[in-house]
Amino acid sequence: MAQSAKHTLIIFLLVTFLLIAGCAGIQQQENKIVCNAPYILVGTGCCLDQDSNSVCDKDELKKEEVSGCNKPYIQVGTTCCLDKNGNGICDADEETDIPEKQSSEQEAQSYTISDVQADINKVIFKEIVLARTDVSNEEIDFYVYDPKRAVFLARYSNADQNFFYVLPTFEVSAISIMKEENYLQDPQDFFNFVANNNAVLTSHLESREKALIEQVKEGDIYDYFADKFFNEGENVTLANHTSSDNKIFDKTILFDTVSKKIVETLIVSFEEHNVTYSSPRQTIKKKLEGLTYLQSYSIHCSPNLVLTIYAERYKGQLDETNIKNHVGNLRGRSLVDAQALISMCEQRYDFTYIRSR
């Protein structure tokens, strides 16, 4: 009897356990999340999987957005843009943003002639002062540094007598182009501009020519011949003055450098002046020797700025070989200064413009 009761208790406990486990299973089944196609279960939620590849469509979209763009497109953030030239920059940005940026920089950066003057002083180590001249007009502003120097006019070789006259001599000049439509765009524009403005850039030669004529007529040269060949008190007048020249150099060339920003102007010639002086008592004819000498280097500094430096005048014997050697020596030294000015211009003025007046 006791053993039967024990069996009954064991069966009761086993049935009770099965009932409890069954209820728990039913509760878990009731809490289970079911996702109907085309949705799939991910974690505790459902997501759309239309192509049935067991990957949520929204995750595939994100992956596609950041996985890259097919050429010629490039990825910028989560989007693609066209890059035809393959330089890593969207074509739309190159066409709009960059020019606008450059334009704003050009508009913002402009310099006065005083700024240019100060920069030149630092480069060539010379205290120059650029002054605007009356050659300036509505097309250009012309500035020069032209200290007065004793300039050779002529030589009376029979007596080894040289004649000089103090005149302004160009050492540095600057031309500011006033109208935008005339701005220099390339080396050919630059060369043409220098060639067309040679009269301006070499205008100090005209001052020497006028001074020579005046000195022959009534200055030191007149006094010399009147005192040497006529009696004191005689009425001596200039009866005639003719001149001719023998050109050694007369050229303007664009140097074939990498930058093509240097133009050399070279004007050198021997002069012969025949003068006739007369008085009631006698007439004399004498010959004078002169020299025209100009050697300059123009620099294309910016679209509207041309700088020019002038080599030293020749002071030696009137001998063609010596003069040619002098030209070659000064060319080398002047080109060093010219290249230094080009470097200055490229750093400061390549994309800037001179404010004038």
C-alpha positions as CSV (number, residue, x, y, z in Angstrom):
1,M,0.0,0.0,0.0
2,A,2.8,2.4,0.9
3,Q,4.7,1.5,-2.3
4,S,1.6,2.2,-4.4
5,A,1.2,5.6,-2.8
6,K,4.8,6.4,-3.7
7,H,4.3,5.5,-7.3
8,T,1.2,7.6,-7.4
9,L,3.2,10.6,-6.1
10,I,5.9,10.2,-8.7
11,I,3.3,10.0,-11.5
12,F,1.6,13.2,-10.2
13,L,4.9,15.1,-10.1
14,L,5.8,14.0,-13.6
15,V,2.4,15.1,-15.0
16,T,2.7,18.4,-13.2
17,F,6.2,19.1,-14.7
18,L,4.9,18.3,-18.2
19,L,2.0,20.6,-17.8
20,I,4.3,23.5,-16.7
21,A,6.8,22.9,-19.6
22,G,3.9,22.8,-22.1
23,C,2.5,26.1,-20.8
24,A,6.0,27.7,-21.1
25,G,6.3,26.4,-24.7
26,I,2.9,27.7,-25.6
27,Q,3.9,31.1,-24.1
28,Q,7.2,31.2,-26.1
29,Q,5.3,30.3,-29.3
30,E,2.8,33.0,-28.6
31,N,5.7,35.7,-28.2
32,K,7.7,34.6,-31.4
33,I,7.9,37.3,-34.2
34,V,6.9,36.1,-37.6
35,C,7.8,38.1,-40.8
36,N,5.8,37.3,-44.0
37,A,7.6,37.5,-47.4
38,P,8.9,39.6,-48.9
39,Y,10.0,40.7,-45.3
40,I,12.7,39.0,-43.4
41,L,13.4,38.8,-39.6
42,V,16.4,40.9,-38.5
43,G,16.9,41.0,-34.7
44,T,13.6,41.7,-33.2
45,G,12.1,43.4,-36.3
46,C,11.2,42.9,-39.9
47,C,12.8,44.5,-43.0
48,L,12.0,44.5,-46.7
49,D,14.0,42.0,-48.9
50,Q,12.4,42.2,-52.4
51,D,15.2,40.4,-54.2
52,S,15.2,37.5,-51.5
53,N,19.0,37.7,-51.0
54,S,18.6,37.7,-47.2
55,V,19.9,41.3,-47.0
56,C,17.6,44.2,-46.1
57,D,17.0,46.4,-49.1
58,K,17.7,49.5,-47.0
59,D,21.2,48.1,-46.1
60,E,21.9,47.4,-49.8
61,L,21.1,51.0,-50.7
62,K,23.5,52.4,-48.1
63,K,26.1,50.0,-49.3
64,E,25.6,51.1,-52.9
65,E,25.8,54.8,-52.0
66,V,29.3,54.5,-50.3
67,S,30.7,51.8,-52.5
68,G,32.0,54.2,-55.3
69,C,31.0,55.6,-58.6
70,N,31.6,54.3,-62.1
71,K,34.0,56.3,-64.3
72,P,33.9,59.1,-65.4
73,Y,32.0,59.8,-62.2
74,I,33.7,60.3,-58.8
75,Q,32.3,60.0,-55.3
76,V,31.7,63.1,-53.3
77,G,30.1,62.3,-49.9
78,T,27.2,60.0,-50.7
79,T,26.7,61.2,-54.2
80,C,28.5,61.0,-57.6
81,C,29.6,63.8,-59.9
82,L,31.1,64.0,-63.4
83,D,34.9,64.2,-63.7
84,K,35.8,64.0,-67.4
85,N,39.4,65.0,-67.1
86,G,40.1,62.6,-64.2
87,N,41.7,65.2,-61.9
88,G,39.6,64.3,-58.9
89,I,37.6,67.5,-59.1
90,C,33.9,67.7,-60.1
91,D,33.6,69.3,-63.5
92,A,30.8,71.6,-62.2
93,D,33.2,72.9,-59.5
94,E,35.9,73.6,-62.0
95,E,33.6,75.5,-64.3
96,T,32.1,77.7,-61.7
97,D,33.8,77.9,-58.3
98,I,37.5,78.2,-59.4
99,P,37.1,81.1,-61.9
100,E,34.9,82.9,-59.4
101,K,37.6,82.5,-56.8
102,Q,40.3,83.7,-59.1
103,S,38.2,86.6,-60.2
104,S,37.5,87.7,-56.7
105,E,41.3,87.5,-55.9
106,Q,42.1,89.6,-58.9
107,E,39.6,92.2,-57.9
108,A,40.7,92.3,-54.4
109,Q,44.4,92.5,-55.1
110,S,45.6,95.7,-56.8
111,Y,48.7,97.8,-56.2
112,T,49.8,101.4,-56.7
113,I,52.9,102.5,-58.4
114,S,54.4,103.2,-55.0
115,D,54.1,99.5,-54.2
116,V,55.9,98.6,-57.4
117,Q,58.6,101.2,-56.7
118,A,59.2,99.8,-53.2
119,D,59.4,96.2,-54.6
120,I,61.9,97.2,-57.3
121,N,64.1,98.9,-54.6
122,K,64.2,95.6,-52.7
123,V,65.1,93.6,-55.9
124,I,67.8,95.8,-57.5
125,F,69.1,97.4,-54.3
126,K,68.7,100.9,-55.6
127,E,66.6,103.7,-54.2
128,I,64.5,104.7,-57.1
129,V,61.6,107.1,-57.3
130,L,59.2,106.6,-60.2
131,A,57.6,109.9,-61.3
132,R,54.7,110.1,-63.8
133,T,55.7,111.9,-67.0
134,D,53.9,114.2,-69.4
135,V,54.2,111.4,-72.0
136,S,51.3,109.7,-70.2
137,N,47.9,109.7,-72.0
138,E,44.6,108.0,-71.9
139,E,46.2,104.8,-73.1
140,I,49.2,104.5,-70.8
141,D,50.7,106.0,-67.7
142,F,54.5,106.3,-68.1
143,Y,56.7,106.5,-65.0
144,V,60.5,107.0,-64.9
145,Y,63.4,107.2,-62.6
146,D,65.7,109.6,-64.5
147,P,68.4,111.1,-62.4
148,K,70.6,113.7,-64.1
149,R,73.9,112.5,-65.4
150,A,76.7,114.0,-67.5
151,V,75.9,112.6,-70.9
152,F,78.4,112.3,-73.7
153,L,77.5,114.5,-76.7
154,A,80.4,114.5,-79.1
155,R,84.1,114.4,-79.6
156,Y,86.5,116.6,-81.6
157,S,89.1,114.0,-82.4
158,N,91.7,116.4,-83.8
159,A,92.2,117.9,-80.4
160,D,91.0,114.9,-78.3
161,Q,88.3,117.2,-77.0
162,N,85.1,115.6,-75.5
163,F,81.8,117.4,-74.8
164,F,79.3,116.5,-72.1
165,Y,76.0,117.9,-71.0
166,V,74.0,117.1,-67.8
167,L,70.7,115.5,-68.7
168,P,68.0,113.3,-67.2
169,T,68.8,109.7,-68.0
170,F,66.4,106.8,-67.8
171,E,67.4,104.0,-65.4
172,V,64.1,102.4,-64.6
173,S,60.6,103.0,-66.2
174,A,57.2,101.5,-65.7
175,I,54.2,101.6,-68.1
176,S,50.8,101.0,-66.7
177,I,48.2,100.1,-69.4
178,M,45.0,102.0,-68.7
179,K,42.3,100.2,-70.8
180,E,41.4,96.6,-70.1
181,E,40.9,95.8,-73.7
182,N,44.6,96.5,-74.3
183,Y,45.9,94.3,-71.5
184,L,48.7,91.9,-72.5
185,Q,47.6,88.3,-72.9
186,D,50.6,86.5,-74.3
187,P,54.3,87.0,-75.3
188,Q,53.4,88.2,-78.7
189,D,51.2,90.9,-77.2
190,F,54.0,91.9,-75.0
191,F,56.6,92.1,-77.8
192,N,54.3,94.2,-80.0
193,F,53.5,96.5,-77.1
194,V,57.2,97.2,-76.4
195,A,58.0,97.6,-80.2
196,N,55.1,100.0,-80.6
197,N,56.1,102.1,-77.6
198,N,59.8,102.3,-78.4
199,A,59.5,106.1,-78.9
200,V,58.2,106.4,-75.3
201,L,60.8,104.0,-73.8
202,T,63.7,105.7,-75.6
203,S,62.5,109.3,-75.4
204,H,65.5,110.4,-73.5
205,L,67.6,109.9,-76.6
206,E,65.7,112.8,-78.1
207,S,66.8,115.0,-75.2
208,R,70.4,114.3,-76.0
209,E,69.9,115.1,-79.7
210,K,68.3,118.4,-78.9
211,A,71.1,119.2,-76.4
212,L,73.7,118.5,-79.0
213,I,72.1,120.8,-81.6
214,E,71.9,123.6,-79.0
215,Q,75.5,123.2,-77.9
216,V,76.7,123.3,-81.5
217,K,74.7,126.5,-82.1
218,E,75.4,128.5,-79.0
219,G,76.7,126.4,-76.2
220,D,80.0,124.8,-75.1
221,I,80.8,123.4,-78.6
222,Y,80.2,126.8,-80.2
223,D,82.4,128.5,-77.6
224,Y,85.2,126.0,-78.1
225,F,85.5,126.6,-81.9
226,A,84.9,130.4,-81.6
227,D,87.7,130.7,-79.0
228,K,90.1,128.3,-80.8
229,F,89.8,129.5,-84.4
230,F,88.5,133.1,-84.3
231,N,89.8,136.3,-82.9
232,E,88.3,137.7,-79.7
233,G,85.3,139.9,-80.5
234,E,84.6,138.5,-84.0
235,N,81.0,137.9,-84.9
236,V,80.9,134.1,-85.3
237,T,77.8,132.3,-86.4
238,L,76.9,128.7,-87.1
239,A,76.6,128.5,-90.9
240,N,75.7,124.8,-91.2
241,H,75.3,121.6,-89.3
242,T,74.7,118.2,-90.9
243,S,74.8,114.8,-89.4
244,S,74.8,111.1,-90.5
245,D,75.1,107.9,-88.6
246,N,76.4,104.4,-89.0
247,K,74.2,101.9,-87.2
248,I,75.8,99.1,-85.3
249,F,72.6,97.8,-83.6
250,D,69.0,98.8,-84.1
251,K,66.8,95.9,-82.9
252,T,64.1,94.9,-80.5
253,I,64.0,91.2,-79.7
254,L,62.0,88.8,-77.5
255,F,64.4,86.6,-75.6
256,D,63.6,82.9,-76.1
257,T,63.5,82.1,-72.4
258,V,61.0,79.8,-70.7
259,S,58.8,82.6,-69.5
260,K,59.2,84.8,-72.7
261,K,58.9,87.9,-70.5
262,I,62.1,89.8,-71.5
263,V,62.5,92.1,-74.5
264,E,65.8,93.7,-75.3
265,T,66.0,97.0,-77.2
266,L,69.4,97.9,-78.6
267,I,70.1,101.1,-80.4
268,V,73.8,101.9,-81.1
269,S,75.3,104.0,-83.9
270,F,78.3,106.1,-84.6
271,E,77.4,109.7,-85.5
272,E,79.3,112.2,-87.7
273,H,78.5,115.9,-87.3
274,N,79.9,118.4,-89.8
275,V,79.7,121.9,-88.5
276,T,80.6,125.1,-90.4
277,Y,81.3,128.4,-88.5
278,S,81.9,131.7,-90.2
279,S,82.7,135.3,-89.5
280,P,83.3,138.3,-91.8
281,R,87.0,137.3,-91.8
282,Q,86.8,133.5,-92.4
283,T,84.9,130.2,-92.5
284,I,85.9,127.0,-90.9
285,K,84.5,123.4,-91.3
286,K,85.1,120.8,-88.6
287,K,84.0,117.3,-87.9
288,L,82.6,115.9,-84.6
289,E,82.1,112.3,-83.6
290,G,79.2,111.2,-81.6
291,L,77.5,108.0,-80.3
292,T,73.9,107.0,-79.9
293,Y,73.7,104.3,-77.2
294,L,70.7,102.7,-75.7
295,Q,70.5,99.2,-74.2
296,S,67.3,98.3,-72.2
297,Y,65.4,95.3,-71.0
298,S,61.6,95.3,-70.7
299,I,59.9,92.9,-68.4
300,H,56.3,91.6,-68.8
301,C,55.3,92.0,-65.1
302,S,51.5,91.7,-65.3
303,P,48.7,92.1,-67.9
304,N,48.8,95.8,-67.5
305,L,52.4,96.5,-66.2
306,V,55.6,96.6,-68.1
307,L,58.9,97.4,-66.3
308,T,62.1,98.5,-68.1
309,I,65.6,98.7,-66.8
310,Y,68.3,100.6,-68.7
311,A,72.0,99.6,-69.0
312,E,74.8,102.0,-68.3
313,R,75.9,104.3,-71.2
314,Y,79.1,103.5,-72.9
315,K,82.0,105.7,-71.7
316,G,85.0,104.2,-73.6
317,Q,86.7,104.8,-77.0
318,L,84.5,105.1,-80.1
319,D,85.6,101.7,-81.3
320,E,83.1,99.1,-82.6
321,T,84.9,96.1,-81.1
322,N,85.0,97.8,-77.6
323,I,81.3,98.8,-77.9
324,K,80.2,95.3,-78.8
325,N,82.1,93.9,-75.9
326,H,80.5,96.4,-73.6
327,V,77.0,95.4,-74.9
328,G,77.7,91.7,-74.2
329,N,79.0,92.4,-70.7
330,L,76.0,94.6,-69.8
331,R,73.6,92.1,-71.3
332,G,74.7,89.5,-68.8
333,R,74.4,91.8,-65.8
334,S,71.1,93.3,-66.9
335,L,69.5,89.9,-67.5
336,V,70.3,88.9,-63.8
337,D,68.3,92.0,-62.7
338,A,65.6,91.3,-65.2
339,Q,65.1,87.7,-64.0
340,A,65.0,88.9,-60.4
341,L,62.2,91.4,-61.4
342,I,60.3,88.6,-63.2
343,S,60.4,86.5,-60.0
344,M,59.1,89.5,-58.1
345,C,56.3,90.0,-60.6
346,E,55.3,86.3,-60.5
347,Q,55.0,86.4,-56.7
348,R,53.2,89.7,-56.5
349,Y,51.7,90.9,-59.8
350,D,51.0,88.0,-62.1
351,F,47.3,88.1,-61.4
352,T,47.0,91.6,-60.1
353,Y,46.6,95.1,-61.6
354,I,48.1,98.5,-61.0
355,R,45.8,101.2,-59.8
356,S,46.8,104.4,-61.6
357,R,46.1,108.0,-60.9
